């Protein structure tokens, strides 16, 4: 491979791999924080409309308590209906557990109710997709650094 091509390819792969690893770390941290500190709720899986049918993450409907406002009396305002897709759910096919009409446990951020994750007690595996994206990012970063190292060694 010529030097300018190897340099450009190495830089792109290294930047992509590093960005993907940072994204994976941020998503894992967000999901862990929501499961630990978020408010629990029961959500119903609703049927997708025609335009979003390609998304593998299920559409969830639940009633969320809003964070305290200046004009509310208690620590939470009244519940409001929310439609959201859970973070970190990226399989190619939905598990049978997440068919429309199923009730699942979720945890959400009261300040941003659309930030929702499936509760840790739900038997929907996400470890394989987490490992895939982490390995993909690490492989891209390694390939990019390898190309850049080979250019610098010439």
C-alpha positions in Angstrom: 0.0 0.0 0.0 1.3 3.4 -0.8 2.2 5.8 2.0 -0.6 8.4 1.6 -3.2 5.6 1.2 -1.9 3.7 4.3 -1.7 6.9 6.3 -5.3 7.9 5.4 -6.7 4.4 6.0 -4.8 4.1 9.3 -6.0 7.5 10.5 -9.7 6.7 9.6 -9.6 3.2 11.1 -7.9 4.5 14.3 -10.4 7.4 14.7 -13.3 5.1 14.0 -12.1 2.5 16.5 -11.4 5.0 19.2 -14.8 6.7 18.7 -16.6 3.4 18.8 -14.8 2.4 22.0 -15.7 5.7 23.6 -19.3 5.3 22.5 -19.4 1.8 24.0 -18.0 2.9 27.3 -20.4 5.9 27.5 -23.4 3.6 26.7 -22.4 1.0 29.3 -21.9 3.7 31.9 -25.3 5.3 31.1 -27.1 1.9 31.3 -25.4 1.0 34.5 -26.2 4.4 36.1 -29.9 4.1 35.0 -30.2 0.6 36.4 -28.7 1.7 39.7 -30.2 5.2 40.1 -33.2 5.3 37.7 -36.8 5.0 38.7 -38.4 1.6 38.1 -41.5 1.2 36.0 -43.5 -1.5 34.2 -43.6 -1.0 30.4 -45.7 -2.6 27.7 -44.1 -3.5 24.4 -46.2 -1.8 21.7 -46.4 -2.7 18.0 -44.2 -0.5 15.8 -45.7 1.6 13.0 -44.8 0.8 9.4 -41.9 3.3 9.2 -39.9 2.1 12.3 -40.5 -1.6 11.7 -36.8 -2.1 10.8 -35.6 -1.1 14.3 -34.7 -4.2 16.4 -35.2 -2.3 19.7 -38.8 -2.7 20.9 -41.0 0.4 21.3 -42.0 0.6 25.0 -45.0 2.5 26.5 -45.0 3.4 30.2 -46.1 6.1 32.6 -43.3 8.2 33.9 -43.2 10.5 36.9 -41.7 13.9 36.0 -38.9 15.5 38.1 -39.9 18.2 40.6 -40.9 21.5 39.0 -41.2 24.8 40.8 -45.0 24.7 40.8 -45.5 21.0 41.8 -46.3 20.2 45.4 -44.6 16.9 45.9 -41.2 15.5 44.9 -42.7 14.3 41.6 -45.4 15.6 39.3 -48.2 13.5 37.9 -47.4 10.6 35.5 -47.2 11.2 31.8 -47.3 8.6 29.0 -43.9 8.0 27.4 -43.0 6.1 24.2 -39.3 5.2 24.1 -36.9 2.5 22.9 -34.4 1.0 25.4 -30.8 2.0 25.2 -28.3 -0.7 24.4 -30.6 -3.1 22.6 -29.1 -3.9 19.2 -29.7 -7.5 18.2 -30.6 -8.4 14.6 -33.9 -10.0 15.7 -36.0 -9.3 18.7 -36.2 -12.0 21.4 -39.5 -13.8 21.8 -39.8 -12.2 25.3 -40.2 -8.7 23.6 -43.3 -9.4 21.4 -46.0 -6.7 21.3 -48.2 -6.8 24.4 -45.5 -8.2 26.7 -44.9 -6.4 30.0 -41.2 -5.7 30.9 -39.5 -4.0 33.8 -37.5 -0.9 33.0 -35.6 1.9 34.7 -35.7 5.5 33.4 -34.2 8.9 34.1 -36.9 11.2 35.7 -35.4 14.3 34.0 -35.4 12.6 30.6 -38.0 9.9 30.6 -37.1 8.8 27.1 -33.8 7.5 28.4 -34.8 4.1 29.4 -33.1 0.7 29.8 -34.5 -2.8 30.4 -34.1 -3.7 34.1 -31.3 -6.0 35.1 -33.9 -8.6 36.1 -35.2 -8.9 32.5 -33.8 -12.1 30.8 -32.9 -10.3 27.6 -29.1 -10.9 26.9 -27.1 -7.9 25.8 -23.7 -9.1 26.6 -23.1 -10.6 23.2 -23.8 -7.3 21.4 -21.7 -5.4 23.9 -18.8 -7.7 23.3 -19.3 -7.5 19.5 -19.2 -3.7 19.4 -16.3 -3.6 21.8 -14.3 -6.1 19.8 -15.2 -4.3 16.5 -13.9 -1.0 17.9 -10.8 -2.5 19.3 -10.1 -4.3 16.1 -10.5 -1.1 14.0 -8.3 0.8 16.4 -5.6 -1.9 16.3 -5.7 -2.1 12.5 -5.5 1.7 12.2 -2.6 1.9 14.6 -0.9 -1.0 12.8 -1.2 0.8 9.5 0.1 4.1 11.0 3.0 2.2 12.6 4.0 0.6 9.3 4.0 4.0 7.6 6.2 5.5 10.3 8.6 2.5 10.3 9.5 3.0 6.6 
